[in-house]
């Protein structure tokens, strides 16, 4: 018998995810100790590991839970991605109040509460695929955080604290997606002077999960470095972002430098101010998931 923290350590799942899967999908029904604490058994751990494997393989949490609760499913310790079933993605988020409030990150920033920000992210990612979370929860939640900062509801320390939590989660997701050896390569990052990194990092995660070999350059990259990296990596595509209007001129300069030095490489631009860049930069639109789908379809595969 295992406590919730012991079960989390053995499965590699956050405690918030265990609670969310229990509450939302009824995946496991842990017993209770005399003190009222959750107690998990070996069968519960098998189900949790199976759910984790299916979600990592691209299943939506809802369909994975339904599959594992079917009477015919037997768990024998195999990687559950081998089980038969329907892995179609469910891109919907649970309606509030069943889901995490869209202002949860703003509230965490106002209270300087890193644990609350981590819990909101973990619970949301436990309830829907990452690409749906990015478009329908994470980016709107970050916009609310920015509005809270502008309105004086969140100070600089709170905004930076929440941004650091989100960056750590997205960085871990980028690493977990692995590298698709032999797949078309994409260079992704920001122009010089641009440091609003969370949107382009989220795009890089979803693009890598879609099967492209993403080389993420990060923030504040000068034009000459973009040119050098493009010549070195010979990517199928370059993607920059113009998150704010102040980023338009640096992005425009980088796009012009790439068009002059590497004219054979298409350059795409995302972000709120993408339409203002012009020149050789091709706008990606404002849905990360749709942009990834369109970009993946446009790149020739060997």
C-alpha positions in Angstrom: 0.0 0.0 0.0 1.3 3.4 -1.0 0.6 7.0 0.0 -0.1 9.5 -2.7 3.4 11.0 -2.6 4.9 7.5 -2.7 2.6 6.6 -5.7 3.6 9.9 -7.4 7.3 9.1 -6.9 6.9 5.5 -8.2 4.9 6.5 -11.3 6.8 9.8 -12.1 3.4 11.7 -12.1 2.8 14.9 -10.2 0.5 14.6 -7.2 -1.9 17.0 -8.8 -2.2 14.7 -11.9 -3.1 11.7 -9.7 -5.8 13.7 -8.0 -7.1 15.1 -11.3 -7.2 11.7 -13.0 -9.1 10.3 -10.0 -11.6 13.2 -9.8 -12.2 13.7 -13.5 -12.0 10.2 -14.9 -12.4 7.8 -11.9 -9.3 6.0 -13.2 -8.4 4.7 -9.7 -10.4 4.7 -6.5 -7.7 4.6 -3.8 -8.7 3.5 -0.3 -8.3 5.7 2.8 -6.2 5.3 5.9 -7.6 5.7 9.3 -6.4 9.3 9.1 -8.2 9.8 5.8 -5.2 9.8 3.5 -5.3 8.2 0.1 -3.8 4.7 -0.1 -2.9 3.1 -3.4 -2.3 -0.5 -4.2 -0.3 -2.3 -7.0 -3.3 -2.4 -9.3 -3.7 1.4 -9.0 0.0 1.9 -9.9 -0.4 -0.4 -12.9 -3.4 1.7 -14.1 -1.6 5.0 -13.5 1.5 3.8 -15.4 -0.7 2.5 -18.2 -2.5 5.9 -18.4 0.8 7.7 -18.4 2.1 5.6 -21.3 -1.0 6.1 -23.4 -1.0 9.8 -22.9 2.7 10.0 -23.8 1.9 8.0 -27.0 -0.6 10.7 -28.1 -3.9 9.5 -26.6 -6.2 12.1 -24.9 -6.6 11.5 -21.2 -10.3 10.9 -21.6 -10.0 8.2 -24.2 -7.0 6.6 -22.4 -9.1 6.4 -19.2 -12.1 4.9 -21.0 -9.9 2.3 -22.7 -8.2 1.3 -19.4 -11.6 1.0 -17.7 -13.0 -1.4 -20.3 -13.7 -4.9 -18.9 -11.6 -6.7 -21.5 -8.4 -4.8 -20.8 -5.8 -6.7 -18.8 -2.6 -5.1 -17.4 0.4 -7.4 -17.4 3.2 -4.9 -17.0 3.6 -4.2 -20.7 4.0 -0.7 -22.0 0.4 0.3 -22.4 1.0 2.0 -25.7 0.9 -1.5 -27.2 -2.7 -2.0 -26.1 -5.3 -1.9 -28.8 -7.7 1.0 -28.9 -8.6 4.3 -30.5 -5.8 6.9 -30.0 -7.7 9.8 -31.6 -7.0 13.0 -29.8 -9.7 14.7 -27.7 -8.8 18.4 -28.0 -11.6 19.7 -25.8 -10.9 21.1 -22.3 -13.3 20.3 -19.5 -15.8 23.2 -18.9 -15.4 25.2 -15.8 -15.8 24.7 -12.9 -14.5 21.2 -13.7 -11.4 22.6 -15.3 -8.8 24.9 -13.9 -9.8 28.6 -14.0 -8.3 30.6 -16.8 -7.1 33.3 -14.3 -5.2 30.7 -12.1 -1.8 31.9 -13.2 -2.7 35.5 -12.6 -3.9 34.7 -9.1 -0.7 32.7 -8.5 1.4 35.7 -9.6 -0.6 38.1 -7.4 0.1 35.9 -4.4 3.7 35.1 -5.4 2.7 31.4 -5.2 4.9 29.2 -7.3 3.2 26.0 -6.0 -0.2 27.3 -7.1 1.1 28.0 -10.6 2.7 24.5 -10.8 -0.5 22.9 -9.6 -2.6 24.8 -12.1 -0.3 23.7 -15.0 -0.1 20.1 -13.8 -3.9 19.7 -13.4 -4.6 21.3 -16.8 -2.1 19.1 -18.6 -3.6 16.1 -16.9 -7.0 16.9 -18.4 -6.3 17.6 -22.1 -3.6 17.1 -24.8 -0.7 19.6 -24.6 -1.5 21.3 -28.0 -5.1 21.9 -26.8 -3.9 23.3 -23.5 -1.5 25.7 -25.2 -4.1 27.2 -27.5 -7.2 27.2 -25.3 -5.8 27.6 -21.7 -2.1 28.5 -21.5 -1.8 31.4 -23.9 -5.1 33.0 -22.7 -3.9 32.5 -19.1 -0.6 34.2 -19.9 -2.4 37.1 -21.6 -4.4 37.6 -18.4 -1.2 37.5 -16.4 0.2 40.3 -18.6 -3.0 42.3 -18.2 -2.7 41.8 -14.5 0.8 43.2 -14.5 -0.3 46.2 -16.7 -3.2 46.9 -14.3 -1.0 46.7 -11.2 -2.6 43.5 -9.9 0.6 41.5 -10.3 4.0 43.0 -9.6 7.2 42.3 -11.5 8.3 39.6 -9.0 5.0 37.8 -9.3 5.0 37.9 -13.2 8.6 36.7 -13.3 7.8 33.9 -10.8 4.9 32.5 -12.8 6.8 32.9 -16.1 9.7 30.9 -14.7 7.3 28.1 -13.7 5.8 28.0 -17.2 9.2 28.1 -18.8 10.4 25.2 -16.7 7.4 23.1 -17.6 7.7 23.9 -21.4 11.4 23.2 -21.3 10.8 19.8 -19.8 8.1 19.1 -22.4 10.5 20.1 -25.2 13.1 17.7 -23.8 10.5 14.9 -23.3 9.4 15.2 -27.0 12.9 14.0 -28.1 14.6 14.6 -31.4 13.2 13.2 -34.6 16.4 12.1 -36.4 16.1 12.4 -40.1 13.0 14.6 -40.0 12.9 18.0 -41.6 14.6 20.5 -39.3 13.1 23.8 -38.1 15.1 26.7 -36.5 12.8 28.4 -33.9 13.5 31.4 -31.7 13.3 35.2 -31.2 15.0 38.1 -32.8 17.6 40.4 -31.0 16.1 42.4 -28.1 13.1 40.1 -27.9 12.7 38.2 -24.6 9.0 37.3 -24.4 9.8 33.7 -24.9 6.9 31.6 -23.6 4.7 31.7 -26.8 7.5 30.7 -29.2 8.8 28.0 -26.7 5.2 26.6 -26.6 5.2 26.5 -30.4 8.6 24.7 -30.5 7.2 22.0 -28.1 4.1 21.4 -30.2 6.2 21.4 -33.4 8.6 18.9 -32.1 5.7 16.7 -30.9 4.4 16.8 -34.4 7.6 15.0 -35.6 9.9 17.8 -36.8 13.5 18.1 -35.7 13.3 21.4 -33.9 16.5 23.3 -33.0 15.3 25.9 -30.5 17.6 29.0 -30.4 15.9 30.9 -27.6 15.6 34.6 -27.1 17.5 37.7 -28.2 19.3 36.2 -31.2 21.0 38.8 -33.5 20.5 38.7 -37.3 24.0 37.5 -38.0 23.6 34.6 -35.6 20.4 33.6 -37.3 22.2 33.6 -40.7 25.1 31.6 -39.3 22.7 29.0 -37.7 20.7 28.7 -40.9 23.8 28.1 -43.0 25.1 25.6 -40.4 21.8 23.6 -39.8 20.4 23.9 -43.4 16.8 23.8 -42.0 13.7 23.3 -44.0 12.1 26.3 -42.3 12.9 29.1 -39.9 10.3 30.4 -37.5 10.5 33.6 -35.5 7.9 35.4 -33.4 6.9 39.1 -32.9 5.1 38.9 -29.6 4.7 42.7 -29.3 4.9 45.7 -31.6 8.3 46.5 -30.2 9.6 43.2 -31.7 8.5 44.1 -35.2 11.6 46.0 -36.3 14.1 43.4 -35.0 12.1 40.6 -36.6 11.9 42.6 -39.9 15.7 43.0 -39.8 16.3 39.3 -39.2 13.9 38.3 -42.0 15.6 40.7 -44.4 19.1 39.3 -43.4 17.9 35.7 -44.0 16.2 36.6 -47.3 19.5 38.1 -48.5 21.8 35.4 -47.3 19.7 32.2 -47.4 16.9 33.0 -49.9 16.1 29.3 -50.4 14.9 28.9 -46.7 11.3 30.0 -46.1 10.9 32.2 -43.0 7.6 32.2 -41.0 6.5 34.6 -38.3 4.2 34.1 -35.4 3.1 36.2 -32.5 0.6 39.0 -31.9 2.3 41.5 -34.2 3.2 39.1 -37.0 1.1 40.9 -39.7 3.2 44.0 -39.2 6.5 42.4 -40.1 5.9 42.1 -43.8 8.7 41.4 -46.3 9.6 37.8 -46.8 8.1 36.8 -43.5 5.1 34.6 -43.9 2.5 35.0 -41.1 1.6 31.8 -39.2 -1.7 32.8 -37.8 -2.7 33.0 -34.1 -3.5 29.3 -33.3 -0.4 27.4 -32.4 -1.9 24.0 -33.2 -3.2 25.1 -36.6 0.1 26.8 -37.4 2.0 23.6 -36.6 -0.4 21.5 -38.8 -0.1 23.9 -41.7 3.7 24.1 -41.4 4.1 20.3 -41.1 1.9 19.9 -44.2 3.9 22.5 -46.2 7.4 20.9 -45.5 8.4 18.2 -47.9 9.3 14.9 -46.2 12.0 12.6 -47.3 
